Structures are given as structure tokens and as C-alpha cells.
Amino acid sequence: MTADHPHHSARRLGRTIGVLYLVNVIAGIFSLMVVPAQTSGHGDPVAAARNILAHESLFRAGIVVALLCYVEFLLVPLALYRLLGAAHRSAAMLMVALAAISIPLSIAPLAHQLDALTLLGNAGYLHVYDAAQLHAQLMLQLNAYGNGLLMAQIFWGLWLLPFGYLVWVSRQLPRLLGALLILGGLGYVADFLGQIMLPGYSDLAIANYLTMPAGLGEIGTCLWLLIMGARPLAPARIGEAATQASRA
């Protein structure tokens, strides 16, 4: 049996990564955008309680899909390591490590969404609280969920830096995508710092644009891999990577 041509192998692996990435993108859009659009109270605890109860099945589905999204996400950097790792092993290992760290940080806040559902239930022990107290507790849980995702966000950005670098140096994907991924990673970090350090940051115009390169880079990479696959790493780049490794 003859071995696959490197071009065919890289293209097939690239398309497999594209499928994995697409699943993650769709799940992320559903859990982080679609569900909050229907269940958020925009800071009003009464509205939040009303919206969650009115769309309880959707809210619960968002928790399940988010959990699957974060667990499935680990497959993406592992597969990317196979595709891009030969270009720079250290950067590839850093990419996988940073992505892996983000997973438990992303999953942990989901417990606060479950706590929010508990507060909206009819458990007998909750009768000691009046409606205003329950709504205050609900907002605390929803805010804790948002704060937890904010802590995870730093790693959502950091893993894009070595990922974008690998795309740039390997040339297995368009360099524009690598540049967008790097800008997106920096944008996530800047957005995190802005939310932590700057009161009123959310009212600034720039707050709406800092993470935009990340979305363009990740969705663009996903679609490119899905449709075009990836080019094999040029032999010259493999030689350069081996030289770098020997010097490390």
C-alpha cells in the first residue's frame, strides 16, 4: 500500500480540523450569543428571572451545548499540533497548553448557571427568601458566571498567539489568517484588561471592536480549512524547524 502524498494528507487533516472547528464555532455561537440574547435581563433581575423561566429549555440547552463545546474544543489544538507542529514544536506545545488551560476555566462558570436555575425552582428551603432576595441572589449567580468567563477569556486570547504564529511561519494557511489570529489574541488580552482596569470600559467605542479580529481569524481559519484544507509544510521549513529545535 502506497503512502498518501503529503499534499493530500495535509489537505485531509486540514479539512478534519475544519469540521472540528466548525462544530466548536456553532456551539459557541449558540451558547454565548443565541441563548443570552433570549434569556438576558440586561442588568434587570426581574427581567432576567422572567426570561430564563420563559425560555428554560433553551437556557438548559445552552449549558449542555457549552459543556460539549469546551470538551470538544480540546480536539482542535491537538489536531492543529499534528498539522502545524513541525514548523515550530515549542510554539505548538505552548498553543496546546494554553488551550487546555482554558477548558476547566470555561467549564467552571457553568455551575453558576445551574445555581441560577436552582434559585428559580420551587424548592422548599428557598421559601425563607422573599422575591427581592431571590432576584438579588440570581443576579449574583449570573454575574459570577460572567466573571468566570472573563477569567477564561484571557486564555481564549493567549492560545491564539502561538496559533497565529504557527500559521504565519508554516505558510500552510494564508498568512492573513495568522495575522488576524495574533491580533485577535492581543485583542482578547486588551479587552480583558479593559474590563478589569477601566471603569466604564463597556461604554467606550473600542470595546466593541477589540475582539473582532479574533472572530474573523477563527471563523476565517475554520472556513478555509473546511473548504480548502491545508498545504503541506515545505521541506525548507521542516529543515528550519529542526535547526531551531537542535539549538533549543
C-alpha positions in Angstrom: 0.0 0.0 0.0 1.4 3.4 -1.0 1.7 6.2 1.4 -0.5 9.3 1.0 1.0 12.2 -0.9 1.9 14.9 1.6 -0.4 17.4 -0.2 -3.4 15.0 0.1 -2.6 14.2 3.7 -2.3 17.8 4.8 -5.5 18.7 2.9 -7.4 15.9 4.5 -6.2 16.7 8.0 -6.9 20.3 7.4 -10.5 19.6 6.5 -10.9 17.4 9.5 -9.7 20.2 11.7 -12.2 22.5 9.8 -15.1 20.2 10.8 -14.0 20.1 14.4 -13.6 23.9 14.4 -17.0 24.4 12.8 -18.7 22.3 15.5 -16.9 24.5 18.1 -17.8 27.7 16.4 -21.5 26.8 16.1 -21.7 25.5 19.7 -20.0 28.7 20.9 -22.3 31.0 19.0 -25.3 29.1 20.3 -24.2 29.1 24.0 -22.6 32.6 24.1 -24.8 34.6 21.8 -28.1 32.9 20.9 -29.1 31.8 24.4 -28.1 35.1 26.2 -30.0 37.1 23.6 -33.2 35.3 24.7 -32.5 35.0 28.4 -30.5 38.0 29.5 -32.2 40.6 31.6 -29.6 43.3 30.7 -29.0 44.0 34.4 -32.6 43.8 35.5 -33.0 40.8 37.9 -36.8 40.7 37.4 -36.5 40.6 33.6 -33.7 38.0 33.9 -35.8 35.7 36.0 -38.8 36.2 33.7 -36.7 35.5 30.5 -35.0 32.4 31.9 -38.2 30.9 33.1 -39.9 31.7 29.7 -37.0 30.0 27.9 -35.9 27.5 30.5 -35.4 24.7 27.9 -33.2 27.0 25.8 -31.3 28.0 28.9 -30.7 24.4 29.9 -29.7 23.5 26.3 -27.2 26.3 26.4 -25.5 24.8 29.5 -25.3 21.4 27.8 -24.0 22.7 24.5 -21.4 24.9 26.2 -20.1 21.9 28.1 -19.8 19.9 24.9 -18.3 22.9 23.2 -15.5 23.2 25.7 -14.8 19.5 25.9 -14.8 19.1 22.1 -12.6 22.2 21.8 -9.6 20.2 23.1 -9.6 18.2 19.9 -8.9 21.4 17.8 -5.4 22.3 19.2 -4.4 18.7 19.4 -5.2 18.3 15.7 -3.6 21.6 14.9 -0.5 20.3 16.6 -0.3 17.5 14.1 -0.8 19.9 11.2 1.4 22.8 12.3 3.7 21.4 14.9 6.6 20.6 12.6 7.0 24.3 11.9 7.9 25.1 15.5 7.5 22.5 18.2 7.8 24.8 21.2 5.1 27.2 19.8 2.9 24.2 19.1 3.2 22.8 22.6 2.5 26.3 24.0 -0.6 26.5 21.9 -1.9 23.2 23.2 -1.1 24.0 26.8 -2.8 27.4 26.8 -5.9 26.0 25.0 -6.0 23.1 27.6 -5.8 25.6 30.5 -8.8 27.4 29.1 -11.1 24.4 29.2 -11.6 23.9 33.0 -11.7 27.7 33.4 -14.5 27.8 30.8 -16.5 24.9 32.3 -16.4 26.0 35.9 -18.7 29.1 35.4 -21.4 26.8 34.1 -22.1 25.8 37.7 -23.4 29.3 38.4 -25.9 28.9 35.6 -27.1 25.7 37.3 -27.3 27.6 40.6 -29.4 30.2 38.8 -31.9 27.5 37.8 -32.0 26.2 41.4 -32.9 29.7 42.7 -35.7 29.9 40.2 -37.1 26.5 41.3 -39.7 25.8 43.9 -37.5 24.1 46.5 -39.0 24.4 49.9 -35.8 25.7 51.5 -36.0 28.8 49.2 -39.2 30.0 50.8 -37.2 31.7 53.5 -36.3 34.3 50.9 -38.7 36.9 49.5 -38.8 37.7 45.8 -36.4 40.6 46.0 -33.8 38.4 47.8 -34.1 35.6 45.3 -33.7 38.1 42.4 -30.6 39.5 44.1 -29.2 36.0 44.5 -30.0 35.3 40.9 -28.1 38.3 39.7 -25.1 37.3 41.9 -25.0 33.9 40.2 -25.4 35.4 36.7 -22.6 37.9 37.4 -20.4 35.2 38.8 -20.9 33.2 35.6 -19.9 36.3 33.5 -16.9 36.9 35.8 -15.8 33.3 35.4 -15.9 33.6 31.6 -13.9 36.8 31.8 -11.1 34.9 33.6 -11.3 32.2 30.9 -11.2 34.8 28.2 -7.5 35.6 28.9 -6.7 32.1 27.7 -9.1 32.3 24.8 -6.8 35.0 23.6 -3.4 33.7 24.7 -3.7 30.4 22.8 -4.3 32.4 19.6 -0.9 34.0 19.8 1.2 30.8 19.2 -1.6 29.5 16.8 -1.3 32.6 14.7 2.5 32.5 14.8 2.4 28.9 13.5 0.0 29.8 10.7 2.4 32.7 9.8 5.7 30.8 9.8 4.4 27.5 8.3 2.6 29.1 5.4 0.3 26.1 5.3 -2.6 28.6 5.5 -2.8 32.2 4.3 -0.6 34.5 6.3 -3.5 36.9 6.6 -5.3 34.4 8.9 -2.2 34.2 11.0 -2.1 37.9 11.4 -5.7 38.1 12.3 -5.3 35.3 14.9 -2.4 37.2 16.5 -4.3 40.5 16.5 -7.3 38.6 17.9 -5.3 37.2 20.7 -3.9 40.6 21.6 -7.4 42.0 21.4 -8.8 39.4 23.8 -6.0 40.3 26.3 -6.6 44.1 25.8 -10.4 43.5 26.3 -9.8 41.6 29.5 -7.5 44.3 30.9 -10.0 47.0 29.9 -12.9 45.3 31.7 -10.7 44.8 34.8 -8.9 48.1 34.9 -11.2 50.7 33.3 -14.5 51.7 34.9 -17.0 52.4 32.2 -15.0 50.5 29.7 -18.1 48.9 28.2 -19.3 52.3 27.1 -16.2 53.0 25.1 -16.5 52.5 21.3 -13.3 50.5 21.1 -14.8 47.8 23.4 -17.0 46.7 20.6 -14.0 46.1 18.2 -11.1 44.7 20.2 -12.2 41.0 19.8 -13.4 41.4 16.2 -10.0 40.2 14.7 -10.3 37.0 16.8 -13.7 36.3 15.3 -12.6 37.0 11.8 -9.4 35.0 12.3 -11.0 31.9 13.9 -14.1 31.8 11.6 -11.9 32.5 8.6 -9.4 29.7 9.5 -12.3 27.4 10.1 -13.8 28.0 6.7 -10.5 27.9 4.9 -9.6 24.6 6.4 -13.1 23.2 5.8 -13.1 24.2 2.1 -9.5 24.3 1.1 -7.8 22.1 3.6 -4.1 22.9 4.3 -0.9 23.0 2.3 1.9 20.6 3.4 4.8 22.2 5.2 7.6 23.0 2.8 10.8 20.9 3.2 12.8 24.0 3.8 10.5 25.0 6.7 10.9 21.5 8.2 14.7 21.9 8.0 14.5 25.3 9.7 12.3 23.9 12.4 14.8 21.0 13.0 17.6 23.6 13.3 15.6 25.6 15.8 14.9 22.5 17.9 18.6 21.5 17.9 19.5 24.9 19.2 16.9 25.0 21.9 
